[in-house]
């Protein structure tokens, strides 16, 4: 059967309205009835239990995006975990990548931590990134420097980018270039990230970081694409082909993606589906398991008085067009705008309550003072009957967030 994702017949296909698609997205994002996606619904405590829960979140999505900004008291990877795991201390997230854990760092959605089980699926990307996607063919353009970095890891052990600043070996005349070549070696798979400390990468030889049985596993490109698309769909709910491709930054390869989707359809893993927006019909996909839960999701009651703060890079939010369509919420990121041009704030984070994004808050932490302050709160327009519920949701979300980052609300 040939599956045409642009023009398949709309009749007799599973059809969702916006409300159902929105609720399914929240469910599959692990933000409602978490047990249904294999995540704990109650507090995770500390220690090994908390680490297992955090790893389960990463395994569910297949990735956890990284970012350096910590102005709100935690970086995005900690905020994403905390929004799903009651009682998680945000500091735990900074220690997840270390030797022996079932994680590796690589280009997934962006720079991400990914389940180690996905390492074989990215062999196509390691081949492609032998030529760095931003900086070109650095390894072949600077072979002496590349060999020096590999020899440094082999002979002297793991190193951080910051360690290169104190090195004066022949050929290391440009520290910035050395750091770029180290990243190129990582992108091509010759180096790996052994751990992060204070968000600093530690590079080492790949054979010392990735277990031999994982490195030896062979997966064809076709099977890798199919597995990645299925993983993405399982965490999105309804998704277009474009959204699935964007999850893993699979640009300009529509024929191979369509082949993978056809394979998954014929295997009974997924099915074509339709999102009816009221203005148009959108062609997309559902897992067969999600088709079975549509009626339950549509009819279920959602609690709307207990909000949660979301990272602006949350898996539910990074596709801004999807957020606007499902939630009627314009998701913006204003980090790179001058202060005078910001409408909401430097690091503005949406608050989810029930199946609505009810507000956004701009937070700033002061570790020295032990506080996190709310620099601005912007409520979404909503009927008057929601006003008190939305205020209560924002208050509970902020209290929960402050507990996660172990600071007092100022």
C-alpha positions as a Markdown table, in Angstrom:
| # | Residue | x | y | z |
|---|---|---|---|---|
| 1 | Unk | 0.0 | 0.0 | 0.0 |
| 2 | Unk | 1.4 | 3.4 | -1.0 |
| 3 | Unk | 0.6 | 6.0 | 1.7 |
| 4 | Unk | 0.4 | 9.5 | 0.2 |
| 5 | Unk | 0.7 | 11.9 | 3.2 |
| 6 | Unk | -0.4 | 14.9 | 1.2 |
| 7 | Unk | -3.4 | 13.5 | -0.6 |
| 8 | Unk | -4.8 | 10.3 | 1.1 |
| 9 | Unk | -8.5 | 9.9 | 1.1 |
| 10 | Unk | -10.0 | 11.6 | 4.2 |
| 11 | Unk | -13.0 | 9.3 | 4.5 |
| 12 | Unk | -12.9 | 6.4 | 6.9 |
| 13 | Unk | -9.8 | 7.7 | 8.6 |
| 14 | Unk | -9.6 | 8.4 | 12.4 |
| 15 | Unk | -10.5 | 12.1 | 12.8 |
| 16 | Unk | -9.7 | 14.4 | 15.7 |
| 17 | Unk | -11.0 | 17.8 | 16.5 |
| 18 | Unk | -8.7 | 20.4 | 18.0 |
| 19 | Unk | -9.8 | 19.7 | 21.6 |
| 20 | Unk | -9.1 | 16.0 | 21.3 |
| 21 | Unk | -5.7 | 16.6 | 19.6 |
| 22 | Unk | -4.7 | 19.0 | 22.2 |
| 23 | Unk | -5.5 | 16.7 | 25.1 |
| 24 | Unk | -3.8 | 13.8 | 23.3 |
| 25 | Unk | -0.7 | 16.0 | 22.9 |
| 26 | Unk | -0.7 | 16.8 | 26.6 |
| 27 | Unk | -1.2 | 13.1 | 27.5 |
| 28 | Unk | 1.6 | 11.9 | 25.3 |
| 29 | Unk | 3.9 | 14.7 | 26.6 |
| 30 | Unk | 3.7 | 13.1 | 30.0 |
| 31 | Unk | 1.8 | 16.1 | 31.5 |
| 32 | Unk | -1.5 | 14.3 | 32.2 |
| 33 | Unk | -2.2 | 10.7 | 33.4 |
| 34 | Unk | 1.5 | 10.1 | 33.3 |
| 35 | Unk | 1.2 | 6.4 | 34.1 |
| 36 | Unk | -0.3 | 5.8 | 30.7 |
| 37 | Unk | 3.0 | 6.8 | 29.1 |
| 38 | Unk | 5.1 | 4.9 | 31.6 |
| 39 | Unk | 6.0 | 7.8 | 33.9 |
| 40 | Unk | 5.3 | 8.1 | 37.7 |
| 41 | Unk | 2.2 | 10.1 | 38.7 |
| 42 | Unk | 3.4 | 10.8 | 42.2 |
| 43 | Unk | 6.4 | 12.3 | 43.8 |
| 44 | Unk | 9.7 | 10.7 | 42.8 |
| 45 | Unk | 11.7 | 11.5 | 45.9 |
| 46 | Unk | 15.5 | 11.5 | 45.6 |
| 47 | Unk | 18.4 | 9.2 | 44.8 |
| 48 | Unk | 18.1 | 6.2 | 42.5 |
| 49 | Unk | 14.3 | 6.5 | 42.2 |
| 50 | Unk | 14.5 | 10.1 | 41.0 |
| 51 | Unk | 17.3 | 9.2 | 38.5 |
| 52 | Unk | 15.2 | 6.3 | 37.1 |
| 53 | Unk | 12.2 | 8.5 | 36.7 |
| 54 | Unk | 14.3 | 11.2 | 34.9 |
| 55 | Unk | 15.8 | 8.5 | 32.6 |
| 56 | Unk | 12.2 | 7.3 | 31.9 |
| 57 | Unk | 11.2 | 10.8 | 30.7 |
| 58 | Unk | 14.2 | 10.9 | 28.3 |
| 59 | Unk | 13.4 | 7.4 | 27.1 |
| 60 | Unk | 9.8 | 8.3 | 26.5 |
| 61 | Unk | 10.6 | 11.3 | 24.2 |
| 62 | Unk | 13.8 | 9.8 | 22.9 |
| 63 | Unk | 15.7 | 13.1 | 23.6 |
| 64 | Unk | 16.1 | 15.8 | 26.2 |
| 65 | Unk | 17.2 | 19.1 | 24.6 |
| 66 | Unk | 20.0 | 21.0 | 26.2 |
| 67 | Unk | 20.5 | 24.7 | 26.5 |
| 68 | Unk | 22.9 | 26.9 | 28.5 |
| 69 | Unk | 20.5 | 29.5 | 29.9 |
| 70 | Unk | 20.0 | 29.2 | 33.6 |
| 71 | Unk | 18.5 | 32.6 | 34.5 |
| 72 | Unk | 15.4 | 31.1 | 36.0 |
| 73 | Unk | 17.3 | 28.9 | 38.4 |
| 74 | Unk | 17.6 | 25.8 | 36.2 |
| 75 | Unk | 18.4 | 25.0 | 32.6 |
| 76 | Unk | 15.8 | 23.7 | 30.2 |
| 77 | Unk | 16.7 | 20.0 | 30.6 |
| 78 | Unk | 16.0 | 20.3 | 34.4 |
| 79 | Unk | 12.8 | 22.3 | 33.8 |
| 80 | Unk | 11.4 | 19.7 | 31.4 |
| 81 | Unk | 12.1 | 16.9 | 33.9 |
| 82 | Unk | 10.7 | 18.8 | 36.9 |
| 83 | Unk | 7.5 | 19.7 | 35.1 |
| 84 | Unk | 6.8 | 16.0 | 34.8 |
| 85 | Unk | 8.3 | 14.6 | 38.0 |
| 86 | Unk | 6.8 | 15.9 | 41.3 |
| 87 | Unk | 9.5 | 16.6 | 43.9 |
| 88 | Unk | 12.5 | 16.3 | 41.6 |
| 89 | Unk | 15.3 | 18.5 | 42.5 |
| 90 | Unk | 16.5 | 20.4 | 39.5 |
| 91 | Unk | 20.1 | 19.9 | 40.4 |
| 92 | Unk | 19.8 | 16.2 | 39.7 |
| 93 | Unk | 19.5 | 16.9 | 36.0 |
| 94 | Unk | 23.0 | 18.3 | 35.8 |
| 95 | Unk | 24.4 | 14.9 | 36.9 |
| 96 | Unk | 22.5 | 12.6 | 34.6 |
| 97 | Unk | 25.2 | 12.2 | 31.9 |
| 98 | Unk | 28.0 | 10.3 | 33.4 |
| 99 | Unk | 29.8 | 7.0 | 32.7 |
| 100 | Unk | 27.7 | 3.9 | 33.1 |
| 101 | Unk | 24.3 | 5.7 | 32.6 |
| 102 | Unk | 22.2 | 4.6 | 29.6 |
| 103 | Unk | 22.6 | 8.0 | 28.0 |
| 104 | Unk | 24.7 | 9.7 | 25.3 |
| 105 | Unk | 24.9 | 13.2 | 24.1 |
| 106 | Unk | 24.5 | 13.9 | 20.4 |
| 107 | Unk | 22.5 | 15.9 | 17.8 |
| 108 | Unk | 18.9 | 14.6 | 18.2 |
| 109 | Unk | 16.3 | 17.3 | 18.1 |
| 110 | Unk | 19.2 | 19.8 | 18.8 |
| 111 | Unk | 22.1 | 19.0 | 21.1 |
| 112 | Unk | 20.4 | 16.5 | 23.3 |
| 113 | Unk | 20.8 | 13.7 | 25.8 |
| 114 | Unk | 19.4 | 10.5 | 24.2 |
| 115 | Unk | 18.8 | 7.0 | 25.4 |
| 116 | Unk | 21.8 | 4.8 | 24.7 |
| 117 | Unk | 19.6 | 2.4 | 22.8 |
| 118 | Unk | 19.2 | 5.0 | 20.1 |
| 119 | Unk | 23.0 | 5.3 | 19.4 |
| 120 | Unk | 23.0 | 2.8 | 16.5 |
| 121 | Unk | 20.1 | 4.7 | 14.8 |
| 122 | Unk | 22.3 | 7.7 | 14.4 |
| 123 | Unk | 25.0 | 6.1 | 12.3 |
| 124 | Unk | 23.6 | 8.0 | 9.2 |
| 125 | Unk | 24.1 | 11.3 | 11.0 |
| 126 | Unk | 27.6 | 10.5 | 12.2 |
| 127 | Unk | 28.5 | 9.8 | 8.5 |
| 128 | Unk | 26.8 | 12.9 | 7.3 |
| 129 | Unk | 28.4 | 15.0 | 10.1 |
| 130 | Unk | 31.9 | 13.9 | 9.1 |
| 131 | Unk | 31.6 | 17.3 | 7.5 |
| 132 | Unk | 30.4 | 19.6 | 10.2 |
| 133 | Unk | 26.9 | 21.0 | 9.5 |
| 134 | Unk | 28.0 | 24.6 | 10.4 |
| 135 | Unk | 31.7 | 24.8 | 9.9 |
| 136 | Unk | 32.3 | 22.5 | 7.0 |
| 137 | Unk | 35.1 | 19.9 | 6.5 |
| 138 | Unk | 37.1 | 21.0 | 9.6 |
| 139 | Unk | 38.6 | 17.5 | 10.2 |
| 140 | Unk | 40.1 | 17.2 | 6.7 |
| 141 | Unk | 41.1 | 20.9 | 6.5 |
| 142 | Unk | 43.0 | 20.6 | 9.8 |
| 143 | Unk | 44.2 | 17.0 | 10.0 |
| 144 | Unk | 47.2 | 17.7 | 12.3 |
| 145 | Unk | 45.0 | 19.4 | 14.8 |
| 146 | Unk | 42.4 | 16.6 | 14.6 |
| 147 | Unk | 45.1 | 14.0 | 15.2 |
| 148 | Unk | 46.5 | 16.0 | 18.1 |
| 149 | Unk | 43.1 | 16.1 | 19.8 |
| 150 | Unk | 42.6 | 12.4 | 19.3 |
| 151 | Unk | 46.1 | 11.7 | 20.6 |
| 152 | Unk | 45.5 | 14.0 | 23.6 |
| 153 | Unk | 42.5 | 11.9 | 24.6 |
| 154 | Unk | 44.2 | 8.6 | 23.9 |
| 155 | Unk | 47.4 | 9.4 | 25.8 |
| 156 | Unk | 46.3 | 11.9 | 28.5 |
| 157 | Unk | 42.7 | 11.0 | 29.0 |
| 158 | Unk | 39.4 | 12.9 | 28.9 |
| 159 | Unk | 39.5 | 16.7 | 28.4 |
| 160 | Unk | 37.2 | 19.6 | 28.5 |
| 161 | Unk | 37.0 | 22.5 | 26.0 |
| 162 | Unk | 38.2 | 24.8 | 28.8 |
| 163 | Unk | 41.3 | 22.6 | 29.2 |
| 164 | Unk | 42.5 | 23.4 | 25.7 |
| 165 | Unk | 42.9 | 27.1 | 26.8 |
| 166 | Unk | 46.0 | 26.1 | 28.8 |
| 167 | Unk | 47.6 | 23.9 | 26.1 |
| 168 | Unk | 50.5 | 25.1 | 24.0 |
| 169 | Unk | 51.3 | 22.0 | 21.9 |
| 170 | Unk | 52.6 | 22.7 | 18.3 |
| 171 | Unk | 49.7 | 23.3 | 16.0 |
| 172 | Unk | 47.3 | 24.4 | 18.7 |
| 173 | Unk | 47.8 | 28.1 | 17.9 |
| 174 | Unk | 44.1 | 28.8 | 17.7 |
| 175 | Unk | 42.1 | 27.7 | 20.8 |
| 176 | Unk | 38.8 | 28.6 | 19.2 |
| 177 | Unk | 39.7 | 26.4 | 16.2 |
| 178 | Unk | 40.7 | 23.6 | 18.5 |
| 179 | Unk | 37.4 | 23.7 | 20.2 |
| 180 | Unk | 35.6 | 23.6 | 16.9 |
| 181 | Unk | 37.6 | 20.7 | 15.7 |
| 182 | Unk | 36.9 | 18.9 | 19.0 |
| 183 | Unk | 33.1 | 19.4 | 18.4 |
| 184 | Unk | 33.5 | 18.2 | 14.8 |
| 185 | Unk | 35.2 | 15.0 | 16.0 |
| 186 | Unk | 32.3 | 14.5 | 18.4 |
| 187 | Unk | 29.7 | 15.2 | 15.6 |
| 188 | Unk | 31.4 | 12.6 | 13.4 |
| 189 | Unk | 31.6 | 10.0 | 16.2 |
| 190 | Unk | 35.3 | 9.9 | 16.7 |
| 191 | Unk | 35.0 | 11.6 | 20.1 |
| 192 | Unk | 32.1 | 11.3 | 22.6 |
| 193 | Unk | 30.9 | 13.3 | 25.6 |
| 194 | Unk | 31.8 | 11.3 | 28.7 |
| 195 | Unk | 30.0 | 13.6 | 31.1 |
| 196 | Unk | 29.1 | 17.1 | 31.9 |
| 197 | Unk | 30.2 | 19.1 | 35.0 |
| 198 | Unk | 28.9 | 22.6 | 35.6 |
| 199 | Unk | 27.6 | 22.1 | 32.1 |
| 200 | Unk | 31.1 | 21.7 | 30.7 |
| 201 | Unk | 31.5 | 18.9 | 28.2 |
| 202 | Unk | 34.2 | 16.3 | 28.9 |
| 203 | Unk | 35.4 | 14.7 | 25.7 |
| 204 | Unk | 36.9 | 11.2 | 25.4 |
| 205 | Unk | 37.5 | 8.5 | 22.8 |
| 206 | Unk | 34.2 | 7.0 | 21.7 |
| 207 | Unk | 35.3 | 3.5 | 22.5 |
| 208 | Unk | 35.8 | 4.5 | 26.2 |
| 209 | Unk | 32.3 | 6.0 | 26.4 |
| 210 | Unk | 29.9 | 4.0 | 24.3 |
| 211 | Unk | 29.9 | 0.2 | 25.1 |
| 212 | Unk | 31.3 | -2.0 | 22.5 |
| 213 | Unk | 28.0 | -4.0 | 22.0 |
| 214 | Unk | 26.2 | -0.7 | 21.3 |
| 215 | Unk | 28.8 | 0.5 | 18.9 |
| 216 | Unk | 28.8 | -2.8 | 17.1 |
| 217 | Unk | 25.0 | -2.9 | 16.6 |
| 218 | Unk | 24.1 | -2.4 | 13.0 |
| 219 | Unk | 20.9 | -0.7 | 11.9 |
| 220 | Unk | 20.1 | 0.1 | 8.3 |
| 221 | Unk | 19.2 | 3.7 | 7.4 |
| 222 | Unk | 15.6 | 2.6 | 6.5 |
| 223 | Unk | 15.1 | 0.9 | 9.8 |
| 224 | Unk | 16.7 | 3.9 | 11.7 |
| 225 | Unk | 14.3 | 6.3 | 10.0 |
| 226 | Unk | 11.3 | 4.1 | 10.8 |
| 227 | Unk | 12.3 | 3.7 | 14.5 |
| 228 | Unk | 12.9 | 7.4 | 14.9 |
| 229 | Unk | 9.6 | 8.4 | 13.3 |
| 230 | Unk | 7.7 | 5.9 | 15.5 |
| 231 | Unk | 9.5 | 7.2 | 18.6 |
| 232 | Unk | 8.5 | 10.8 | 17.7 |
| 233 | Unk | 4.9 | 9.9 | 17.0 |
| 234 | Unk | 4.6 | 8.1 | 20.3 |
| 235 | Unk | 5.5 | 11.3 | 22.1 |
| 236 | Unk | 3.4 | 13.7 | 20.0 |
| 237 | Unk | 0.0 | 12.2 | 19.6 |
| 238 | Unk | -1.3 | 13.4 | 16.3 |
| 239 | Unk | 1.5 | 14.6 | 14.1 |
| 240 | Unk | 2.1 | 15.6 | 10.5 |
| 241 | Unk | 5.0 | 14.2 | 8.5 |
| 242 | Unk | 6.7 | 17.6 | 8.8 |
| 243 | Unk | 6.5 | 17.6 | 12.6 |
| 244 | Unk | 7.9 | 14.0 | 12.8 |
| 245 | Unk | 10.8 | 15.1 | 10.5 |
| 246 | Unk | 11.4 | 18.2 | 12.5 |
| 247 | Unk | 11.7 | 16.2 | 15.7 |
| 248 | Unk | 14.9 | 14.7 | 14.5 |
| 249 | Unk | 15.9 | 17.5 | 12.1 |
| 250 | Unk | 15.5 | 15.2 | 9.1 |
| 251 | Unk | 15.5 | 17.8 | 6.4 |
| 252 | Unk | 15.3 | 17.3 | 2.6 |
| 253 | Unk | 14.7 | 13.6 | 2.7 |
| 254 | Unk | 11.0 | 13.2 | 2.0 |
| 255 | Unk | 11.2 | 10.1 | -0.2 |
| 256 | Unk | 13.0 | 8.0 | 2.5 |
| 257 | Unk | 10.6 | 9.3 | 5.2 |
| 258 | Unk | 7.6 | 8.4 | 3.1 |
| 259 | Unk | 9.1 | 4.9 | 2.6 |
| 260 | Unk | 9.5 | 4.6 | 6.4 |
| 261 | Unk | 6.0 | 5.7 | 7.1 |
| 262 | Unk | 4.6 | 3.3 | 4.5 |
| 263 | Unk | 6.6 | 0.5 | 6.2 |
| 264 | Unk | 5.2 | 1.4 | 9.7 |
| 265 | Unk | 1.6 | 1.6 | 8.2 |
| 266 | Unk | 1.9 | -1.8 | 6.6 |
| 267 | Unk | 3.3 | -3.2 | 9.9 |
| 268 | Unk | 0.2 | -1.9 | 11.7 |
| 269 | Unk | 2.2 | 0.4 | 14.0 |
| 270 | Unk | 0.7 | 3.7 | 12.7 |
| 271 | Unk | -2.3 | 4.8 | 10.7 |
| 272 | Unk | -3.1 | 7.9 | 8.6 |
| 273 | Unk | -5.4 | 10.3 | 10.4 |
| 274 | Unk | -7.0 | 13.7 | 10.0 |
| 275 | Unk | -7.1 | 16.7 | 12.2 |
| 276 | Unk | -10.2 | 18.8 | 11.6 |
| 277 | Unk | -9.5 | 22.4 | 12.7 |
| 278 | Unk | -12.9 | 23.7 | 11.7 |
| 279 | Unk | -11.3 | 25.6 | 8.8 |
| 280 | Unk | -9.4 | 22.8 | 7.1 |
| 281 | Unk | -8.4 | 19.2 | 7.3 |
| 282 | Unk | -4.8 | 18.4 | 8.2 |
| 283 | Unk | -3.3 | 15.1 | 7.1 |
| 284 | Unk | -1.2 | 13.3 | 9.7 |
| 285 | Unk | -0.5 | 10.2 | 11.7 |
| 286 | Unk | -1.5 | 8.4 | 14.9 |
| 287 | Unk | -0.1 | 5.3 | 16.5 |
| 288 | Unk | -2.6 | 2.5 | 16.4 |
| 289 | Unk | -2.6 | 2.5 | 20.2 |
| 290 | Unk | -3.6 | 6.1 | 20.3 |
| 291 | Unk | -6.5 | 5.5 | 17.9 |
| 292 | Unk | -7.9 | 3.3 | 20.6 |
| 293 | Unk | -7.8 | 6.0 | 23.2 |
| 294 | Unk | -9.3 | 8.9 | 21.3 |
| 295 | Unk | -12.8 | 8.6 | 22.8 |
| 296 | Unk | -11.4 | 8.2 | 26.3 |
| 297 | Unk | -9.2 | 11.3 | 25.9 |
| 298 | Unk | -12.0 | 13.4 | 24.5 |
| 299 | Unk | -14.4 | 12.5 | 27.4 |
| 300 | Unk | -12.0 | 12.6 | 30.3 |
| 301 | Unk | -12.1 | 15.3 | 32.9 |
| 302 | Unk | -9.0 | 17.4 | 33.4 |
| 303 | Unk | -8.1 | 19.1 | 36.6 |
| 304 | Unk | -7.7 | 22.9 | 35.9 |
| 305 | Unk | -6.6 | 24.4 | 39.2 |
| 306 | Unk | -3.0 | 23.0 | 39.5 |
| 307 | Unk | -0.7 | 24.5 | 37.0 |
| 308 | Unk | 2.8 | 23.6 | 35.9 |
| 309 | Unk | 5.6 | 25.8 | 34.6 |
| 310 | Unk | 7.0 | 24.7 | 31.2 |
| 311 | Unk | 10.4 | 25.4 | 29.6 |
| 312 | Unk | 10.2 | 27.4 | 26.4 |
| 313 | Unk | 12.0 | 24.5 | 24.8 |
| 314 | Unk | 9.6 | 21.9 | 26.1 |
| 315 | Unk | 8.7 | 19.1 | 23.7 |
| 316 | Unk | 5.1 | 20.3 | 23.8 |
| 317 | Unk | 6.1 | 23.8 | 22.8 |
| 318 | Unk | 9.0 | 23.9 | 20.4 |
| 319 | Unk | 6.8 | 23.7 | 17.3 |
| 320 | Unk | 5.3 | 27.2 | 17.5 |
| 321 | Unk | 2.8 | 26.7 | 14.7 |
| 322 | Unk | 1.4 | 23.5 | 16.4 |
| 323 | Unk | 1.1 | 25.4 | 19.7 |
| 324 | Unk | -0.8 | 28.1 | 18.0 |
| 325 | Unk | -3.2 | 25.7 | 16.3 |
| 326 | Unk | -3.8 | 23.4 | 19.3 |
| 327 | Unk | -3.8 | 26.0 | 22.1 |
| 328 | Unk | -4.5 | 29.3 | 20.4 |
| 329 | Unk | -1.3 | 30.4 | 22.2 |
| 330 | Unk | 1.5 | 32.3 | 20.5 |
| 331 | Unk | 4.7 | 30.8 | 21.8 |
| 332 | Unk | 7.6 | 33.3 | 21.6 |
| 333 | Unk | 11.2 | 33.3 | 22.7 |
| 334 | Unk | 12.7 | 36.7 | 23.3 |
| 335 | Unk | 16.2 | 35.9 | 24.5 |
| 336 | Unk | 17.8 | 37.4 | 21.4 |
| 337 | Unk | 15.7 | 40.5 | 21.3 |
| 338 | Unk | 16.9 | 43.8 | 22.9 |
| 339 | Unk | 15.1 | 44.4 | 26.2 |
| 340 | Unk | 13.1 | 47.4 | 24.7 |
| 341 | Unk | 11.6 | 45.1 | 22.1 |
| 342 | Unk | 10.5 | 42.3 | 24.4 |
| 343 | Unk | 6.7 | 41.9 | 24.9 |
| 344 | Unk | 6.8 | 39.2 | 27.7 |
| 345 | Unk | 10.4 | 39.0 | 29.0 |
| 346 | Unk | 13.8 | 37.5 | 28.6 |
| 347 | Unk | 13.1 | 33.9 | 29.5 |
| 348 | Unk | 9.3 | 33.6 | 29.5 |
| 349 | Unk | 7.8 | 30.3 | 30.4 |
| 350 | Unk | 4.2 | 29.2 | 29.7 |
| 351 | Unk | 2.0 | 27.7 | 32.5 |
| 352 | Unk | -0.2 | 24.8 | 31.6 |
| 353 | Unk | -3.4 | 24.2 | 33.5 |
| 354 | Unk | -5.7 | 21.4 | 32.5 |
| 355 | Unk | -5.7 | 21.6 | 28.7 |
| 356 | Unk | -5.0 | 25.3 | 28.5 |
| 357 | Unk | -1.9 | 27.4 | 28.4 |
| 358 | Unk | -3.2 | 30.1 | 30.8 |
| 359 | Unk | -0.3 | 32.4 | 31.4 |
| 360 | Unk | 3.4 | 33.0 | 30.9 |
| 361 | Unk | 5.9 | 34.1 | 33.6 |
| 362 | Unk | 9.3 | 35.7 | 33.3 |
| 363 | Unk | 11.5 | 34.4 | 36.2 |
| 364 | Unk | 14.9 | 35.3 | 37.5 |
| 365 | Unk | 16.9 | 33.4 | 40.1 |
| 366 | Unk | 19.3 | 34.9 | 42.6 |
| 367 | Unk | 21.3 | 32.0 | 44.1 |
| 368 | Unk | 23.1 | 34.4 | 46.4 |
| 369 | Unk | 19.9 | 35.6 | 47.9 |
| 370 | Unk | 18.2 | 32.2 | 47.8 |
| 371 | Unk | 15.3 | 33.5 | 45.8 |
| 372 | Unk | 13.5 | 33.3 | 42.4 |
| 373 | Unk | 11.5 | 36.4 | 41.5 |
| 374 | Unk | 8.6 | 36.8 | 39.2 |
| 375 | Unk | 9.6 | 39.7 | 36.9 |
| 376 | Unk | 6.3 | 39.6 | 34.9 |
| 377 | Unk | 3.2 | 37.6 | 34.7 |
| 378 | Unk | 1.0 | 37.7 | 31.6 |
| 379 | Unk | -2.4 | 36.0 | 31.6 |
| 380 | Unk | -4.0 | 34.8 | 28.4 |
| 381 | Unk | -7.4 | 36.2 | 27.5 |
| 382 | Unk | -10.1 | 33.8 | 28.8 |
| 383 | Unk | -13.7 | 33.9 | 29.9 |
| 384 | Unk | -14.3 | 35.5 | 33.3 |
| 385 | Unk | -15.3 | 32.1 | 34.8 |
| 386 | Unk | -11.6 | 31.0 | 34.5 |
| 387 | Unk | -10.1 | 34.0 | 36.2 |
| 388 | Unk | -9.9 | 32.6 | 39.8 |
| 389 | Unk | -8.9 | 29.1 | 38.6 |
| 390 | Unk | -6.1 | 30.6 | 36.4 |
| 391 | Unk | -4.7 | 32.6 | 39.3 |
| 392 | Unk | -4.7 | 29.6 | 41.5 |
| 393 | Unk | -3.0 | 27.5 | 38.8 |
| 394 | Unk | -0.3 | 30.1 | 38.4 |
| 395 | Unk | 0.2 | 30.3 | 42.2 |
| 396 | Unk | 0.5 | 26.5 | 42.5 |
| 397 | Unk | 2.8 | 26.3 | 39.5 |
| 398 | Unk | 5.2 | 28.9 | 40.8 |
| 399 | Unk | 5.3 | 27.3 | 44.3 |
| 400 | Unk | 6.0 | 23.9 | 42.7 |
| 401 | Unk | 8.7 | 25.4 | 40.5 |
| 402 | Unk | 10.4 | 27.2 | 43.4 |
| 403 | Unk | 10.5 | 23.8 | 45.2 |
| 404 | Unk | 12.2 | 22.2 | 42.3 |
| 405 | Unk | 14.9 | 24.8 | 42.0 |
| 406 | Unk | 15.2 | 24.9 | 45.8 |
| 407 | Unk | 14.7 | 28.7 | 46.1 |
| 408 | Unk | 12.1 | 30.9 | 47.8 |
| 409 | Unk | 9.7 | 32.9 | 45.8 |
| 410 | Unk | 10.6 | 36.5 | 46.2 |
